[in-house]
Amino acid sequence: MKIGAAARQTDPAPAAAPAEATAVPRDRGPLMISIDLIDEDPEQPRSADNPGFRPESIQELANSFGPKGPKTPLSLRDNPKESGRYIINHGHRRFRACKVKKLDEVPAFIDNDYDVDDQIIENIQREGQSPREIAERIGIKQAAGAKNKDIAARWGKSGSWVTQYATLLDLPEPIAAVFNAGRANDVTVVNELVTAYKGNPEEVTDWLSVPTQEISRGEVRLLREFLAEKNKGGSTMRDPNTLDIVFGETDAEADEGAQGDKPKKEKGRNTDPDKLKKAIVQVEHDGRPARLMLSKRPPAEGYAWIKYEDDGQQFEASLTDVRLVALIEG
């Protein structure tokens, strides 16, 4: 039942105390308030394009809720212009996630002792869990038998997100050293270093050994581009013993690079009916449907870029973790 101006409590009223006992205030838990009676604060500090308001971010948050909604109640204040309605102090993302989950009521408490600075103070002072703490919690759940996809579903995250943090549990020594020293805290950067290390351990070790070396996304990207050029060594990317599709090129596009100034074939032309003109390699990774991204250079031997079909996220995956599903002509 939806609650109007009088919000209901989440637990029943306590039994009457004996006459000789002194009444003691009891924590009755949050109220359950109709979502239809709640309005967002138009002066909240987050802008409409804040990353936390992205539909996929709100959907992730909604996925993490149980059937009764968020464990952390919203903070509301009475709407001074409309009796019986409320304005959000804190919890705009939770509120939007509850709407996505189509909940009728949300847990909340009323705080009319509200200051306009309270929202921004809460946001800038909030400290989330560190990457190490998240990785350790994943390790505990894995040790108890949980699969990455189960952890992802319970936490409202993607399987690739869990895999990235799980990588922190078993880092190569040079990368573990900079991570433990606090020189590299970005999970994406650490994962990219791990990928680069698998193909070029000595070069990455030397690069990390420089005390003044900045370890940022931009710097690691430059390192990987350098290593890719070094590994290529000027050799052709075309393999005559494989498909005529190399990193997403058609037969004509690959021939253009191999023949130099020779006459170009008509783009997309397929003269041999036994050859694929363009291949789509469908795979499964971490229990999710995906496809190999043939247009992106693999980071190292035994690895490939994949793109998840459900959310479009791109991820570098070890081919040992990828199951081939189908090879079709695009």
N, C-alpha and C positions, 0 to 999 in steps of 0.2 A: 504494500500500500504506500502511495506517495504521501509525503509529509508536507503539510502547509506551513503556516507560521509557527506552529508548535512542532518542532522536530522531535523524533522519537529517539530513545536511547537504544544502544546496541545490546544491552543485557537487561534482564527483568529487575524490577524493584527489589531491594533487599528485604528480607523478613524483618518484622518489627522487633526492635531490641527489647530485652527484658526491662521491666520498669525500673529496676535498681541500677541498670547499666547506664553509663554516660554515652550519648550518641557520638560516634566518631565519623568524621567525613570519609566517604568512600569514593575511590576512583571508579566512576561508572562507565568509563570508556567514551569513545567519540559518539557524536550524534550521527544518525543516518538521515540525510537531507535530500529531498527531491532535486534531481539535477536540473529540472525545469525552473527552479527558483533561484538559480545561481547565475550571476553575470560576471564576465571577465572585467577586470579593471582597465578602462580605456587609457589610463595613464601609467600602465605598467612599464618598467624600464626596457623590457625586451621588445625589439622591433619586429615587424611582421615577417621579415626575412631572416630572423635569427635561426642559426642551424638547428637549435633545439626544437623549433616549430616545423621543421621539414616533415612532410607526411610520413616518410619512412621512419623517421626518428620517433614520431608519435605512435606509429604502428608497433615499433619495437617495444615501446613502453607499455602499450596496451597488451601485447603478447605476454608480458611479464606478470600481469595481474592474475590473481586467482578469480574465482567466480564472484566474490564479493567486492572486487575492486582493489585499489591500492592499500597496502598495509599502513602507509603513512597518511594520516588524515589531511584534508585541506584545511587551511586557515581562512576563515571568512569573517566578514564584519557586516553588520546590518546595513542595508541600503537606505540611506537617509531620505531618498526621494520616493521610495516605494516600500511601504510597510509590508513585512512578510517576505521580502526578497533579500538576497545577500550578494555581496561583492567579494571577489577573491582577494585575499591578502597574499597568500603564498599557495602555489600549486596549480598554476595555469596549465603546465604540461600534463599533470595528472588529470586535470579536469577534461582536457581535450582527448586524452587517451580513454577516459571513462565514456565519453561520447562515442568514440570509435567502437568501443566494446558494447555500446548500446545498453548501458546500465541505467536503471531507473533512479537509483539512489547512490550517494557517495558518502563515505565516512568523512566527517568534518568536525571542527570545533569552532566556536564563536570567539573572536578576539576583537573587541571594539576599541581596545587600547592600541590603535594603529597609527603609525607615523609614515609619512610619504617616503622617508628614506629606508624604511624597513626592508622593502623588496630588494633594493640594490645592495644593501648591506648583506643580506642573506646570500645573494648570488655571488658577490665577489669574495665573501669569506668562506664559501663552501669548499671544502677540500675532499675530493673523491678518493677512492682507493688507488694506491699506486699500482703500476703494472706488475711489480713483483708480488704484491698481495693478491691480485687477481689470479696470477699464474699459480701461486701456491694453493689457492682455493680450488682451481681447476685440477691441480695435481692430487689433492685430497679426494675429490670426487672421482677422478679416474682410478685412483687406488681402491676405491670402494666399488668399482665395477661400472661406473657411468661412462657412456660413450659421448664423444664430442657433440654429436647431433642431439643427444638427450639433454646435455648441459645447455646447449644453445636454445633448445625449445623452452626449457625451464626459465632461463634468464632473459628470453625475448631477444636473443642476438642471433646472428648468422653463424653457420658452421665455420666459415672462414675466420670470423672474429675469434672464436674459441681456439681454433688451430694456431692463429698468430700468437696468442698469449701463451698457449701450451709450449710453443717453441722456446720460450724463456726458461723452461725447466731443464733444458739440456743444450746449453749453448757451447760452441767451440771455445776453448780456453781464451784465445785473444779477445773474442767478442764478450765473453763473460767478464773479463777483466775491466773493459771499459764500461760495461753495464753496471757492474758492482761499484765502480768508482763514481757513478753518476754522470759519466761523460755522454752516455747515450741512453735516454729514457723513452724516446719515441718508439713505440712497438713496431711501427711500419719500417722505420730506419733499421732497427735491430734485425728484423726479418730479411730486409734487403741485404744487409751485411752477411747474414748467414748464407743466403743464396750465392752471393759473390764469393764467399769463402770456399764453398764447395767446389767451385770451378778454378779458383786461384788462391789457395790457402797462403802461399808465401807472400804474394803481392798484398793481400789484404792485411796480413799480420804486420808487414813492414809499414803499411799506410797507417794502421792504428797505433803503431809504436811511437809515432811522432807526437810528443806531448802537446804541441800547439795546434795539432790538426783539429779543425772544427768538424764535428760529426753531426751533420744536418741532412735533411732530405736532399737539398740541392747538391751538397758536396758528395754524398753517396751516389747520387745519380750520375755526376761527372765521373766518379771512380768507375762505376759500372760501364759507362759508355767507353771509357779508356780501355778497360779490360776486354770488352766485346770487340773493339777494333784490334787489339793485340791478339786475341784468340782467333779472329777471322784470318789474319795473316795474309790477306789478299786473295785467298782461295775462293773459288766459285761456290755459291750457295746451292747450285743445281746438282742434284744427285740423280744420275740417269737410271738408277735401279729402283727409284721410288716413283710416287705419283708425279705427274707433270705439274702439280701444284706445290710450290715451295713458299711457305709463309704467306699463303693466300693469293699468290700470283696465278694468273691464268697461263696457259701454254704460250700465248703470244707475248705476254708481259715478261715472262722469264727469258724468252728467246731474245727480246730486245736488249737485255743486259748482257747476254752471252755473245751476241753477234756484233756489238759495237755499231758501226756505220752500215751494216748490211741492211737490205730492204726489210722493213718491219712486216710481220704478219698482220693480217687484219685482226684487230683486237676482239677476243671472244670467239674467234673462228675455231671450230673443232672438226678437223678433217678425218679423224679416226674415230669411228663409232665405239671402239673398244676402250677409248680413253675418256676419263672424266674431265669435263671442262672446268668445273669448280667443285671442290669437295667441302662438305660439311661433316665434321667428325663429332658425333654426339657421344658424350661420355657421362659417367656418374662419379661424383666426388663427395665423400662424406655423406652419402645417402641422398644427394641432391642432383637433379638433372643439370647438365652443363654442356658446353661445346668447347672444343679446342680453338683458341684464337690463333689461326695460322698466319695472321698478318703481323704478329708481334714476335720478335726474336726471343727464343728461349733463353733464360738467364744463365743456364749451365746445362751440361749434358745430363740427361735424365730428368729434366724439368720442362714444363710448358706453361704457357698462360692459358687459363680457362675463364669462361664467362658463364656465371650461373644463369639458368633460364628463368628462375623465379623472381630475382631482384636485379639482374643485370650487373651484379658486382663482379669485378675482375680480380683474379687471384693467381699467384704463382704457385703451382702445385707440383709435387714430385709425381712422376708418372707411375711410380709403384703404388700410389694411393688412388690412381685413376682407373676406372673400369670402362673399357670400350663398349659402347652400346650399339652404335650403328654408323655406317659410312654411306652418306647419300650425296647425290649431285644437287648442288644449289642452283 
